[in-house]
Amino acid sequence: MTRTIKFGVIGCGLMGREFASTAARWLHLENTKARPEIIAVCDTNTGLMDWFSDNVPSVAQKTTDYKALLANTDVDAIYCALPHVLHDQVYPEILEAGKHLLGEKPFGMDRAANHRIQAALDSHPELFVRCSSEMPFFPGAQKVIDLVRSGGLGDIIEVEAAFLHSSDLNPDKAINWKRMVEVNGAYGCMGDLGMHVLHVPLRLGWKPRHVSAALVNRFRERPDGNGNLVPCDTWDNATITGHVDDAAGGFPLVMKTWRIAPGESNTWSLRVLGTRKSAYFTTKNPRQWQWMSYEGGKQIWQVEDLGFDTLFPTITGNIFEFGFPDALQQMWAAFLDELSGGDANGFHCVTPAEAADHHAILTAAQKAGTEHSVVVVDYRSDT
């Protein structure tokens, strides 16, 4: 029998609504161990909560006070999608309330905040906690991951992982909280996009020993929506280059988190170059992945159409095309499967330990970019 996990949602904005959509079409998935049911929502914007009560019949509690939601004994687990500055306040309280958690990245506005969350996790080993990152659940991304795991690449020459937005290309776009250091954090675009970029490298054991970074703040002022220009003091783009040690002498890991990327919309990509095989996937071509075998002679990239070849089986025919809402549902399927004792079909959501490692990398990149230096990444949990 499929287990029902009763959820509370704290933060009813864009991603909260996406979760509601995912839960509403859970019948799209086949043979899952558990399904989510949203029974409580919380937001300071009552209009956003009204959307839930209008569209999600199972919602029985609406509140502007997240503590009231956490006191609801019917709630088993929480999806928390709040601005970065609130993570280290709210995530520990969720755990203290005895709720399982899927929290939005970056799991703390900075490394100190992440340490506070980690301390709360250490006090509650009985609870299941993961961090959100959906893009690697695209079938093409999974193909690249499988090829790496097969050991067939030979020696790795370079890895590039990127998440490119054009959302801030317009200098007249009104400022929002992601452009404010006091709410988003000093990481800027790295905190917003870095977990998406580092999910696969960290999962595959590619932890850079040291990093350098080129950080760009292209538009230093933005409109505030009231006719004024205000400081815009977060990084717009970051290109981080790290060195990963391996038995063959190591390789560069290039990580791009750009919010000003001309020609892009919401493009996630992963390219791995090896001496025997190479592979590439980009969400620009969501139904395809590319690979190349090199045995001497010609180098010919091959392209395969994948369609709906998913980690968790669905009712959709394989000939159809996969998209962002599907990746999100696959991520949620992995979360609920692991929460219910499964192995997430071999690819689980971001762990708290991986989130901590990503903070170590971003902290080093922030220092490297501002000092124009190369910085050793300190992965110790006590720093």
Summary of the structure (lengths in Angstrom):
residues: 383
radius of gyration: 20.8
end to end distance: 45.2
largest distance: 66.7
contacts: 1314
relative contact order: 0.16
helix: 34%
strand: 27%
